[in-house]
């Protein structure tokens, strides 16, 4: 009887080990399948990202080539554009003598009679555009003068779109002071451009006959 009990116990132990072995086998298969899935997912993502990087690199190279071609074409056209601009400026200069190219925030040397230099600055208030200027005057003569200056702005077609005058006031508010021999002074003014007008591309400064001139006696 003890022999039968021992035999029965051994059989149950073997069955228990067999069940545990089957459970571990199923778990191992599940883990292995999950691992394979993760590996395949990573391979798929790597392949996709690699393909996207390749396409982006290809597109970047194409855009770079296009940019290089555009810059090369622009470099070839630049001399022709400059020549055409010079021709246009020359034609405008013949039609409106004394035109100069308008450059913002830069000192433009005039060196014409008692004109020294001029600086333009653009200001905006709402839709209204104004062009402020600062004009330097100097008297290299032996006479006391009261300068008069007329400034006009022109668009790229040579059409006058605004003007300003210094020394033309009759009420004394903007009267130009006397300028003695060897003296210099700076005067500021503003030119307002009407709505709808093009931006000015040129300017012209005209010297009007002085209001007063007085000879200086030599000692």
C-alpha positions as a LaTeX table, in Angstrom:
\begin{tabular}{lrrr}
\hline
Residue & $x$ (\AA) & $y$ (\AA) & $z$ (\AA) \\
\hline
Unk1 & 0.00 & 0.00 & 0.00 \\
Unk2 & 2.86 & 2.31 & 0.72 \\
Unk3 & 4.27 & 1.39 & $-2.67$ \\
Unk4 & 1.05 & 2.48 & $-4.42$ \\
Unk5 & 1.01 & 5.77 & $-2.52$ \\
Unk6 & 4.59 & 6.46 & $-3.50$ \\
Unk7 & 3.87 & 5.67 & $-7.11$ \\
Unk8 & 0.78 & 7.89 & $-7.13$ \\
Unk9 & 2.73 & 10.78 & $-5.63$ \\
Unk10 & 5.37 & 10.47 & $-8.29$ \\
Unk11 & 2.81 & 10.61 & $-11.08$ \\
Unk12 & 1.21 & 13.77 & $-9.68$ \\
Unk13 & 4.59 & 15.40 & $-9.42$ \\
Unk14 & 5.34 & 14.60 & $-13.03$ \\
Unk15 & 1.95 & 15.96 & $-14.12$ \\
Unk16 & 2.51 & 19.16 & $-12.12$ \\
Unk17 & 5.93 & 19.65 & $-13.73$ \\
Unk18 & 4.39 & 19.02 & $-17.15$ \\
Unk19 & 1.69 & 21.67 & $-16.58$ \\
Unk20 & 4.27 & 24.21 & $-15.38$ \\
Unk21 & 6.44 & 23.41 & $-18.36$ \\
Unk22 & 3.52 & 24.00 & $-20.75$ \\
Unk23 & 2.67 & 27.30 & $-19.04$ \\
Unk24 & 6.29 & 28.51 & $-19.30$ \\
Unk25 & 6.37 & 27.36 & $-22.88$ \\
Unk26 & 3.28 & 29.44 & $-23.75$ \\
Unk27 & 4.70 & 32.44 & $-21.87$ \\
Unk28 & 8.04 & 32.06 & $-23.65$ \\
Unk29 & 6.27 & 31.93 & $-27.00$ \\
Unk30 & 4.27 & 35.05 & $-26.11$ \\
Unk31 & 7.40 & 36.94 & $-25.03$ \\
Unk32 & 9.27 & 35.78 & $-28.08$ \\
Unk33 & 6.43 & 36.88 & $-30.35$ \\
Unk34 & 6.32 & 40.28 & $-28.64$ \\
Unk35 & 10.06 & 40.63 & $-29.01$ \\
Unk36 & 9.87 & 39.76 & $-32.71$ \\
Unk37 & 7.05 & 42.29 & $-33.14$ \\
Unk38 & 9.07 & 45.02 & $-31.46$ \\
Unk39 & 12.11 & 44.21 & $-33.57$ \\
Unk40 & 10.05 & 44.29 & $-36.75$ \\
Unk41 & 8.45 & 47.56 & $-35.64$ \\
Unk42 & 11.86 & 49.11 & $-35.02$ \\
Unk43 & 13.11 & 47.88 & $-38.39$ \\
Unk44 & 10.03 & 49.33 & $-40.08$ \\
Unk45 & 10.43 & 52.68 & $-38.34$ \\
Unk46 & 14.13 & 52.77 & $-39.17$ \\
Unk47 & 13.34 & 51.99 & $-42.82$ \\
Unk48 & 10.65 & 54.69 & $-42.95$ \\
Unk49 & 12.85 & 57.31 & $-41.30$ \\
Unk50 & 15.76 & 56.38 & $-43.51$ \\
Unk51 & 13.56 & 56.80 & $-46.58$ \\
Unk52 & 12.29 & 60.18 & $-45.37$ \\
Unk53 & 15.84 & 61.38 & $-44.66$ \\
Unk54 & 16.90 & 60.26 & $-48.13$ \\
Unk55 & 13.99 & 62.11 & $-49.74$ \\
Unk56 & 14.70 & 65.25 & $-47.70$ \\
Unk57 & 18.38 & 65.12 & $-48.62$ \\
Unk58 & 17.45 & 64.71 & $-52.29$ \\
Unk59 & 15.01 & 67.65 & $-52.12$ \\
Unk60 & 17.58 & 69.77 & $-50.31$ \\
Unk61 & 20.17 & 69.03 & $-52.99$ \\
Unk62 & 17.64 & 69.92 & $-55.71$ \\
Unk63 & 16.77 & 73.21 & $-54.01$ \\
Unk64 & 20.45 & 74.02 & $-53.51$ \\
Unk65 & 21.14 & 73.39 & $-57.20$ \\
Unk66 & 18.16 & 75.57 & $-58.12$ \\
Unk67 & 19.44 & 78.34 & $-55.82$ \\
Unk68 & 22.93 & 78.10 & $-57.28$ \\
Unk69 & 21.50 & 78.29 & $-60.81$ \\
Unk70 & 19.39 & 81.34 & $-59.86$ \\
Unk71 & 22.36 & 83.11 & $-58.30$ \\
Unk72 & 24.46 & 82.35 & $-61.37$ \\
Unk73 & 21.73 & 83.70 & $-63.67$ \\
Unk74 & 21.36 & 86.79 & $-61.48$ \\
Unk75 & 25.11 & 87.37 & $-61.53$ \\
Unk76 & 25.03 & 87.24 & $-65.33$ \\
Unk77 & 22.09 & 89.64 & $-65.52$ \\
Unk78 & 23.38 & 92.12 & $-62.92$ \\
Unk79 & 25.75 & 93.97 & $-65.32$ \\
Unk80 & 22.96 & 94.31 & $-67.86$ \\
Unk81 & 20.57 & 95.60 & $-65.21$ \\
Unk82 & 23.16 & 98.13 & $-64.04$ \\
Unk83 & 23.74 & 99.23 & $-67.62$ \\
Unk84 & 20.01 & 99.67 & $-68.23$ \\
Unk85 & 19.65 & 101.59 & $-64.96$ \\
Unk86 & 22.52 & 103.87 & $-65.96$ \\
Unk87 & 20.89 & 104.44 & $-69.37$ \\
Unk88 & 17.56 & 105.29 & $-67.75$ \\
Unk89 & 19.24 & 107.65 & $-65.30$ \\
Unk90 & 21.10 & 109.31 & $-68.16$ \\
Unk91 & 17.87 & 109.80 & $-70.10$ \\
Unk92 & 16.15 & 111.21 & $-67.04$ \\
Unk93 & 19.14 & 113.47 & $-66.43$ \\
Unk94 & 18.79 & 114.83 & $-69.96$ \\
Unk95 & 15.08 & 115.46 & $-69.47$ \\
Unk96 & 15.42 & 116.86 & $-65.94$ \\
Unk97 & 18.97 & 118.22 & $-65.50$ \\
Unk98 & 20.46 & 117.92 & $-62.03$ \\
Unk99 & 18.67 & 114.73 & $-60.95$ \\
Unk100 & 20.47 & 112.67 & $-58.32$ \\
Unk101 & 19.65 & 109.22 & $-57.00$ \\
Unk102 & 17.84 & 109.38 & $-53.66$ \\
Unk103 & 19.55 & 107.34 & $-50.93$ \\
Unk104 & 18.15 & 107.15 & $-47.40$ \\
Unk105 & 20.26 & 107.85 & $-44.30$ \\
Unk106 & 23.39 & 108.55 & $-46.31$ \\
Unk107 & 25.34 & 111.78 & $-46.71$ \\
Unk108 & 25.19 & 112.93 & $-50.33$ \\
Unk109 & 27.85 & 115.47 & $-51.30$ \\
Unk110 & 26.52 & 118.30 & $-53.46$ \\
Unk111 & 29.42 & 120.78 & $-53.75$ \\
Unk112 & 27.40 & 123.21 & $-55.83$ \\
Unk113 & 27.84 & 126.94 & $-55.08$ \\
Unk114 & 26.90 & 127.26 & $-51.40$ \\
Unk115 & 25.42 & 123.71 & $-51.16$ \\
Unk116 & 27.50 & 121.33 & $-49.03$ \\
Unk117 & 25.70 & 118.03 & $-48.51$ \\
Unk118 & 22.27 & 116.59 & $-47.77$ \\
Unk119 & 20.87 & 113.64 & $-45.79$ \\
Unk120 & 17.38 & 112.15 & $-46.28$ \\
Unk121 & 15.34 & 110.21 & $-43.69$ \\
Unk122 & 11.94 & 108.60 & $-44.25$ \\
Unk123 & 9.22 & 108.90 & $-41.60$ \\
Unk124 & 5.71 & 107.47 & $-41.50$ \\
Unk125 & 2.59 & 108.44 & $-39.61$ \\
Unk126 & $-0.29$ & 106.18 & $-40.54$ \\
Unk127 & $-0.55$ & 106.14 & $-44.33$ \\
Unk128 & 1.26 & 109.46 & $-44.69$ \\
Unk129 & 4.90 & 109.30 & $-45.73$ \\
Unk130 & 7.29 & 112.19 & $-45.18$ \\
Unk131 & 10.88 & 112.64 & $-46.24$ \\
Unk132 & 12.89 & 114.74 & $-43.86$ \\
Unk133 & 16.17 & 116.23 & $-45.04$ \\
Unk134 & 19.05 & 118.11 & $-43.48$ \\
Unk135 & 20.89 & 120.41 & $-45.85$ \\
Unk136 & 24.32 & 121.87 & $-45.09$ \\
Unk137 & 25.08 & 125.28 & $-46.60$ \\
Unk138 & 28.38 & 127.10 & $-46.72$ \\
Unk139 & 29.58 & 130.44 & $-48.01$ \\
Unk140 & 32.95 & 130.36 & $-49.76$ \\
Unk141 & 32.48 & 133.78 & $-51.31$ \\
Unk142 & 33.50 & 137.21 & $-50.07$ \\
Unk143 & 29.91 & 138.35 & $-49.74$ \\
Unk144 & 27.21 & 138.04 & $-47.10$ \\
Unk145 & 24.33 & 136.10 & $-48.61$ \\
Unk146 & 20.89 & 134.87 & $-47.64$ \\
Unk147 & 20.60 & 131.48 & $-49.45$ \\
Unk148 & 17.44 & 130.28 & $-51.12$ \\
Unk149 & 17.08 & 126.62 & $-52.03$ \\
Unk150 & 14.33 & 124.64 & $-53.73$ \\
Unk151 & 14.26 & 120.86 & $-53.30$ \\
Unk152 & 12.11 & 118.54 & $-55.42$ \\
Unk153 & 11.57 & 114.77 & $-55.27$ \\
Unk154 & 10.88 & 112.63 & $-58.36$ \\
Unk155 & 9.64 & 109.09 & $-58.91$ \\
Unk156 & 11.49 & 106.52 & $-61.01$ \\
Unk157 & 9.85 & 107.89 & $-64.17$ \\
Unk158 & 11.18 & 111.38 & $-63.54$ \\
Unk159 & 7.82 & 112.83 & $-62.47$ \\
Unk160 & 7.95 & 115.38 & $-59.65$ \\
Unk161 & 5.95 & 114.17 & $-56.64$ \\
Unk162 & 6.91 & 116.64 & $-53.92$ \\
Unk163 & 8.91 & 119.79 & $-53.19$ \\
Unk164 & 10.17 & 122.03 & $-50.42$ \\
Unk165 & 11.70 & 125.51 & $-50.30$ \\
Unk166 & 14.12 & 127.11 & $-47.88$ \\
Unk167 & 14.44 & 130.85 & $-47.58$ \\
Unk168 & 11.16 & 131.56 & $-49.38$ \\
Unk169 & 9.08 & 132.48 & $-46.31$ \\
Unk170 & 7.71 & 136.00 & $-46.19$ \\
Unk171 & 6.44 & 135.92 & $-42.60$ \\
Unk172 & 9.85 & 135.43 & $-41.06$ \\
Unk173 & 9.04 & 132.01 & $-39.52$ \\
Unk174 & 11.30 & 130.12 & $-41.88$ \\
Unk175 & 13.52 & 132.97 & $-42.96$ \\
Unk176 & 17.06 & 131.98 & $-43.86$ \\
Unk177 & 19.70 & 133.75 & $-41.75$ \\
Unk178 & 22.52 & 135.66 & $-43.32$ \\
Unk179 & 25.53 & 133.57 & $-44.17$ \\
Unk180 & 28.83 & 135.43 & $-43.94$ \\
Unk181 & 32.05 & 134.59 & $-45.76$ \\
Unk182 & 33.50 & 131.29 & $-44.53$ \\
Unk183 & 30.38 & 130.48 & $-42.49$ \\
Unk184 & 28.25 & 127.37 & $-42.74$ \\
Unk185 & 24.91 & 126.27 & $-41.35$ \\
Unk186 & 22.50 & 123.33 & $-41.52$ \\
Unk187 & 18.79 & 123.61 & $-42.24$ \\
Unk188 & 16.15 & 120.90 & $-41.95$ \\
Unk189 & 12.98 & 120.53 & $-43.94$ \\
Unk190 & 10.24 & 118.07 & $-44.85$ \\
Unk191 & 8.71 & 116.89 & $-48.11$ \\
Unk192 & 5.30 & 115.20 & $-47.86$ \\
Unk193 & 4.36 & 112.64 & $-50.51$ \\
Unk194 & 0.67 & 112.43 & $-51.37$ \\
Unk195 & $-1.20$ & 109.15 & $-50.95$ \\
Unk196 & $-0.99$ & 106.94 & $-54.00$ \\
Unk197 & 2.29 & 108.35 & $-55.24$ \\
Unk198 & 5.28 & 106.14 & $-55.89$ \\
Unk199 & 8.25 & 106.29 & $-53.60$ \\
Unk200 & 10.78 & 108.91 & $-54.71$ \\
Unk201 & 13.81 & 107.63 & $-56.57$ \\
Unk202 & 15.54 & 110.91 & $-57.42$ \\
Unk203 & 15.92 & 114.41 & $-56.06$ \\
Unk204 & 17.06 & 117.76 & $-57.37$ \\
Unk205 & 18.34 & 120.77 & $-55.45$ \\
Unk206 & 18.11 & 124.10 & $-57.22$ \\
Unk207 & 19.82 & 127.25 & $-56.03$ \\
Unk208 & 17.62 & 130.31 & $-56.28$ \\
Unk209 & 19.08 & 133.83 & $-56.48$ \\
Unk210 & 20.02 & 134.99 & $-52.96$ \\
Unk211 & 17.60 & 137.37 & $-51.31$ \\
Unk212 & 20.44 & 139.60 & $-50.19$ \\
Unk213 & 24.08 & 139.95 & $-51.11$ \\
Unk214 & 26.59 & 142.37 & $-49.68$ \\
Unk215 & 30.23 & 142.76 & $-50.60$ \\
Unk216 & 32.78 & 142.47 & $-47.84$ \\
Unk217 & 35.43 & 145.16 & $-47.72$ \\
Unk218 & 38.95 & 143.86 & $-47.74$ \\
Unk219 & 41.26 & 145.27 & $-45.10$ \\
\hline
\end{tabular}
